[in-house]
Amino acid sequence: MDHSWTSAVQGINPLQAEYEATFGPGDYRPHVPTVYWSFRVMVGVGFGLIGLGALGAWLLYRRRFYETAWFHRFALLALALPSWPISPGGW
C-alpha cells in the first residue's frame, strides 16, 4: 500500500497469503462480523451523544435546562458511554 488515491485495495484473502509468507503459517484475518458491528455501535452511540448535546443546547436556549431533572439523569448515565462500549468498539 502506498497511501495514494490510485493505489489498489487488497482483500482479506490476499493479505492472509502475504502475511503467511512474511510471518509464517497462521490465521491473520480479523473476525469481520465483530469489526462490522462494533463500528456501527460506536457510530450509533456517537450520534446519540451528539443528539443529547443538541437537546441540552435546545433546553438551555428555551431556559428549561435547569428544571428538567430527567435530562440531567440521562446525561449522567451517558457519561459511561465513551468508556463502554465505545472505547473497546474502536475509538
Secondary structure by P-SEA (a helix, b strand, c coil): ccccccbbbbcaaaaaaaaaaaccccccccaaaaaaaaaaaaaaaaaaaaaaaaaaaaaaaaccccccaaaaaaaaaaccccccccccccc
